[in-house]
């Protein structure tokens, strides 16, 4: 679970403007952080299938945001992928 401070820090790294919270870049950054935390949880708790399902949903959501960004704003897509070290 992300705290408000952690979320603000993650958004600040990729924000387009000062009050940016809903752009595709911000959403991708938040999802990436949550995915990383949940992946660590699942390494410890291998049989937690409910969390695994949530992880897969988050990965699919992040991929949808990335596809949107790639289609509408290719330069911003490349920049976000580089900043967050995402492949593809």
C-alpha positions in Angstrom: 0.0 0.0 0.0 1.4 3.4 -1.0 1.3 6.2 1.5 0.4 9.7 0.4 4.0 10.8 0.6 5.2 7.9 -1.4 2.5 8.5 -4.0 3.4 12.2 -4.2 7.1 11.4 -4.7 6.3 8.9 -7.5 4.1 11.4 -9.3 6.6 14.2 -8.9 9.2 12.2 -10.9 7.0 12.0 -14.0 4.5 14.8 -13.6 3.8 17.0 -16.6 2.8 20.0 -14.5 2.6 21.0 -10.8 -0.9 19.6 -10.1 -0.6 16.5 -12.3 -2.3 13.5 -10.7 -4.3 11.9 -13.5 -2.1 11.9 -16.6 -1.2 8.6 -18.2 2.4 9.1 -17.0 1.3 9.6 -13.4 -1.0 6.6 -13.5 1.8 4.4 -15.0 4.2 5.5 -12.3 1.8 4.7 -9.5 0.9 1.4 -11.0 4.6 0.5 -11.4 5.3 1.2 -7.7 2.3 -0.8 -6.6 3.3 -3.7 -8.9 6.8 -3.7 -7.4 5.5 -3.8 -3.9 3.0 -6.5 -4.6 5.6 -8.6 -6.4 7.7 -8.5 -3.2 4.7 -9.6 -1.2 4.1 -12.5 -3.5 7.7 -13.7 -3.3 7.1 -14.2 0.4 3.5 -15.5 0.2 3.5 -17.8 -2.8 0.0 -19.1 -2.2 -1.8 -15.7 -2.0 -3.8 -16.2 -5.2 -6.1 -13.2 -4.5 -3.2 -10.8 -4.5 -1.8 -12.5 -7.6 -5.0 -11.8 -9.4 -4.8 -8.2 -8.4 -1.3 -8.0 -9.6 -2.3 -9.3 -13.0 -5.1 -6.8 -13.2 -2.6 -3.9 -12.4 -0.1 -5.2 -15.0 -2.9 -5.2 -17.6 -4.0 -1.7 -16.6 -0.5 -0.4 -16.8 -0.1 -2.0 -20.3 -3.3 -0.3 -21.4 -2.0 3.0 -20.3 1.3 2.4 -22.0 -0.5 1.4 -25.3 -2.6 4.6 -25.1 0.5 6.8 -24.6 2.4 5.0 -27.3 -0.5 5.6 -29.8 -1.3 9.3 -28.8 2.1 10.6 -27.6 5.1 8.4 -28.7 7.7 10.8 -27.3 6.1 10.9 -23.9 5.8 7.1 -24.0 9.5 6.7 -24.6 10.4 9.1 -21.9 8.2 7.4 -19.3 9.5 3.9 -20.3 13.1 5.2 -19.8 12.4 6.9 -16.5 10.6 3.9 -15.0 12.9 1.4 -16.7 10.0 -0.4 -18.5 10.7 -2.5 -21.5 8.8 -2.4 -24.7 
